Amino acid sequence: MINAIKARRSVRTYDARTVSDQLRQQLLADVSYDNPFGIPVEFRFLNAKEHGLVCPVVTGTELYVGGKIQKDPSACAAFGYSFEQFVLRAQDLGLGTVWLGGTMNRAAYEKAMELAEDEMMPCASPLGYPAQKMSVRENMMRKAIKADKRLPFESLFFDGDASTPLSREKADNLAVPLEMVRLAPSAVNKQPWRVIVKDGTTQFYCKRSKGMGGGDLDMQMIDMGIALCHFALAARECGLDAEFLQNDPGLAEDMEYVASYRVQ
Ligand SMILES: Cc1cc2nc3c(=O)[nH]c(=O)nc-3n(C[C@H](O)[C@H](O)[C@H](O)COP(=O)(O)O)c2cc1C
């Protein structure tokens, strides 16, 4: 999955080729996109025409995939973890995706997902083959949110406490899994993930951006779930044993603790 993480970018311009039934099957059959929070996500393919789905930034595909999950304090992080696994598998199969949380007629997507009272649909994504050339709108959007840039390694990852930057050299066998966190997609590319490494354990915190705080549809907690997913998949691929736990070590007062991985 490290290759998929490196190759992925948001795709908003598609080339109109349809995704075969066989490929759709392959995306959902025999794969459980589970997450360490233990809250299952149900995926559904949706047709834009049939359900009146509108996403003004996407062109060239009618196919979308939505995910729904039981409401829970950990639902957004759990959803981020599971849906990102889907995104990376789609990438591996040559398909493009883009996380959609805002630029869509959300009510139509939620209706199409047939949400029960206790369920939510945090995000959806179009699905299709990336076009050779991005639309003018997509190009402008990427420039405006600096979508190709990420914060430096030393601004995201810390050594023992929340104020000592961690270098790649010092990160040692954690350098690759942490670099994969750094490459993760995030809402408006705000990159809220911060990781403090202490005694072989990576503590994941959320550093909130102004105006993006909490609520039921918590985009930055979805970002945290995506980061945990990248870390765990990359750690496994690097032959590390990463054990998930939730136990706030209280290392940072101005950030929200989410979860940790004890790595061996
Ligand atoms: C939780 C979440 C919500 C997002 N919502 C939208 C959205 O509503 N519309 C959109 O065009 N992109 C959306 N994005 C995509 C981000 O803008 C994109 O991931 C980021 O700019 C980094 O670019 P990249 O994915 O090409 O690396 C979202 C991403 C995440 C993780």
PDBQT file of the ligand as one rigid body, heavy atoms in Angstrom, charges set to zero:
ROOT
HETATM    1  C1  LIG A 301     -12.292  14.545   5.006  1.00  0.00    +0.000 C 
HETATM    2  C2  LIG A 301     -12.015  15.188   3.667  1.00  0.00    +0.000 A 
HETATM    3  C3  LIG A 301     -12.977  15.967   3.042  1.00  0.00    +0.000 A 
HETATM    4  C4  LIG A 301     -12.737  16.537   1.783  1.00  0.00    +0.000 A 
HETATM    5  N1  LIG A 301     -13.739  17.238   1.160  1.00  0.00    +0.000 NA
HETATM    6  C5  LIG A 301     -13.537  17.705  -0.101  1.00  0.00    +0.000 A 
HETATM    7  C6  LIG A 301     -14.610  18.324  -0.808  1.00  0.00    +0.000 A 
HETATM    8  O1  LIG A 301     -15.719  18.481  -0.310  1.00  0.00    +0.000 OA
HETATM    9  N2  LIG A 301     -14.369  18.732  -2.084  1.00  0.00    +0.000 N 
HETATM   10  C7  LIG A 301     -13.152  18.563  -2.694  1.00  0.00    +0.000 A 
HETATM   11  O2  LIG A 301     -13.020  18.945  -3.856  1.00  0.00    +0.000 OA
HETATM   12  N3  LIG A 301     -12.105  17.984  -2.038  1.00  0.00    +0.000 NA
HETATM   13  C8  LIG A 301     -12.277  17.548  -0.776  1.00  0.00    +0.000 A 
HETATM   14  N4  LIG A 301     -11.254  16.908  -0.118  1.00  0.00    +0.000 N 
HETATM   15  C9  LIG A 301      -9.949  16.678  -0.795  1.00  0.00    +0.000 C 
HETATM   16  C10 LIG A 301      -8.823  17.575  -0.249  1.00  0.00    +0.000 C 
HETATM   17  O3  LIG A 301      -8.996  18.891  -0.690  1.00  0.00    +0.000 OA
HETATM   18  C11 LIG A 301      -7.470  17.007  -0.709  1.00  0.00    +0.000 C 
HETATM   19  O4  LIG A 301      -7.308  15.716  -0.169  1.00  0.00    +0.000 OA
HETATM   20  C12 LIG A 301      -6.287  17.862  -0.284  1.00  0.00    +0.000 C 
HETATM   21  O5  LIG A 301      -6.360  19.132  -0.885  1.00  0.00    +0.000 OA
HETATM   22  C13 LIG A 301      -4.929  17.232  -0.661  1.00  0.00    +0.000 C 
HETATM   23  O6  LIG A 301      -4.850  16.981  -2.045  1.00  0.00    +0.000 OA
HETATM   24  P1  LIG A 301      -4.593  15.496  -2.582  1.00  0.00    +0.000 P 
HETATM   25  O7  LIG A 301      -5.727  14.641  -2.100  1.00  0.00    +0.000 OA
HETATM   26  O8  LIG A 301      -4.566  15.630  -4.081  1.00  0.00    +0.000 OA
HETATM   27  O9  LIG A 301      -3.283  15.023  -1.999  1.00  0.00    +0.000 OA
HETATM   28  C14 LIG A 301     -11.466  16.356   1.161  1.00  0.00    +0.000 A 
HETATM   29  C15 LIG A 301     -10.489  15.579   1.797  1.00  0.00    +0.000 A 
HETATM   30  C16 LIG A 301     -10.754  14.982   3.028  1.00  0.00    +0.000 A 
HETATM   31  C17 LIG A 301      -9.714  14.123   3.650  1.00  0.00    +0.000 C 
ENDROOT
TORSDOF 0
